[in-house]
Amino acid sequence: TGTALPLSIPDTPVWSVYEYTCELASGGATMTMNMAWTDHSNGEDGYKIYRDGKVIATLPPNSTSYADVAFVAAGKTLSYSVEAFTADWQVSASTITHGCQ
């Protein structure tokens, strides 16, 4: 009988820096969110960027940054996370949430 190899799940990507700017617009603002993370994975198929729980971009392996421009309504916030993935696993960084005042 064969011996099952342990599934190797990588370490979670970790935010190294993120910054945002806001430009006032009618009813809210246009937010530019610049995100960077440390790639702690080996062999990932890529990274998914989430805004408010929905995938907004899929990046190639070994990616470490992404910039998003989105409208944010007055008094509201946007939440972002990054996920390393393969067909067998996915691990996500903590969620960052910001709004424009």
Residue pairs with C-beta under 8 A, 6 or more apart in sequence:
7 88
7 89
9 89
9 91
10 40
10 41
10 42
10 43
10 44
10 84
10 89
10 91
11 40
11 41
11 91
12 40
12 84
12 91
12 92
12 93
13 37
13 38
13 39
13 40
13 41
13 47
13 82
13 83
13 84
13 91
13 92
13 93
14 37
14 38
14 40
14 93
15 35
15 36
15 37
15 38
15 82
15 93
15 94
15 96
16 36
16 37
16 38
16 64
17 34
17 35
17 36
18 33
18 34
18 35
18 36
18 80
18 96
19 33
19 34
20 31
20 32
20 33
20 34
20 98
21 31
21 32
22 29
22 30
22 31
22 32
22 72
22 100
22 101
23 29
23 30
23 32
24 100
25 71
27 73
27 74
28 71
28 72
28 73
28 74
28 76
28 100
29 71
29 72
29 74
29 100
30 69
30 70
30 71
30 72
31 69
31 70
31 71
31 72
31 78
31 98
31 99
31 100
32 67
32 68
32 69
33 67
33 68
33 69
33 70
33 78
33 80
33 98
34 65
34 67
35 49
35 65
35 66
35 67
35 68
35 80
35 82
35 96
36 64
36 65
37 64
37 65
37 82
37 93
38 64
39 62
39 63
39 64
39 84
40 84
41 84
41 91
43 61
43 86
44 61
44 62
44 84
44 85
44 86
45 61
45 85
45 86
45 87
46 58
46 59
46 60
46 61
46 63
46 84
46 85
47 58
47 59
47 60
47 61
47 63
47 66
47 82
47 83
47 84
47 85
48 55
48 57
48 58
48 59
48 82
48 83
48 85
48 90
49 55
49 56
49 57
49 58
49 59
49 66
49 68
49 80
49 81
49 82
49 83
50 56
50 79
50 80
50 81
50 82
50 83
50 92
51 68
51 70
51 78
51 79
51 80
52 78
52 79
53 79
56 68
57 66
57 68
59 66
66 82
68 80
70 78
72 78
72 99
72 100
74 100
75 99
76 99
77 97
77 98
77 99
78 97
78 98
78 99
79 95
79 96
79 97
80 95
80 96
80 97
81 92
81 93
81 94
81 95
81 96
82 92
82 93
83 90
83 91
83 92
83 93
84 90
84 91
84 92
85 91
